[in-house]
Amino acid sequence: MGRFDGRVAVVTGAARGIGFGTATRFAEEGASVAVLDLDEASAAEAAAKLPLVDGAKSVGIGCDVSDTESAEAAVERVVAELGGIHILVNNAGVTRDNLLFKMTDDDWDMVMNVHLRGAFLMTRAAQKHFVAQKYGKIVNLSSVSALGNRGQANYSAAKMGVQGFTRTLGIELGRYGVNANAIAPGFIATEMTDATAARLGVGVEEFRAAAAEANPVKRVGYPEDIAAAAAFLCSDEASYITGQTLYVDGGAKLG
Ligand code: NAP
């Protein structure tokens, strides 16, 4: 028996990185899984790699979470092709880092649109199913950068916004059997942090080693660390936890 037998999980931005790690974990524990990402071919490729259990199914769907029609169509396709929707992980993300005085309108809008508008649109589309069936689990990806980070005025504002959004979902949807929580990762080894290393002109291994050295537990995080927390928050064991933000950062924010 897996914790998610008979459940359908949707993970956005899941063609790689934390999203793919999380989709993998839900599949291992029995869920049918929809992999959403900008490029349908990459989403389908990732969906085909998931370690599905028994009769579970997967599907890869091309979806821009920041576009209303695309987000709504993706949720309806999941319901039609996988037979329902029980879990939504709003993971899709981008960075457009720059010091404030160099940050462009596009840098600001892109980050707000993918993280905040995207989480809003996907959640609004999913919640009508959750409310009707009186069951749903939502996990939104925040970040330690919500607490402030040089060069990330746009990203930290969006990621703190995600925390306020999550608290409000907890208040509004609790009575309908829906739990909503956020995970705020610290440094996780993915293409997103590799791109930051490249932007700073530092090698990936050197960048990861420095992050590990600065961390209380002396290592970087991996997608599996976030997947484990997401699986717990979406499990029925966590049904009395809602509106919270769990920092999964090796204690980084303590420093
Ligand atoms: P990643 O490797 O860059 O993966 C992000 C995925 O999201 C990519 O596949 C990307 O597709 C997709 N995406 C971007 N815009 C999208 C859109 N509009 N609609 C649908 N999908 C879209 O990132 P990650 O490191 O796994 O991060 C996942 C989440 O965790 C993000 O919300 C990020 O902010 C958060 N986070 C990450 C870290 C970290 O250290 N890695 C720390 C804290 C929080 P394309 O490749 O086509 O662009």
Residues whose N, C-alpha, C, O or C-beta is under 5 A from the ligand:
A	BS01	NAP	G13 A15 R16 G17 I18 G19 L36 D37 L38 D39 C63 D64 V65 S66 N91 A92 G93 V94 V114 L141 S142 S143 V144 P185 G186 F187 I188 T190 E191 M192 T193
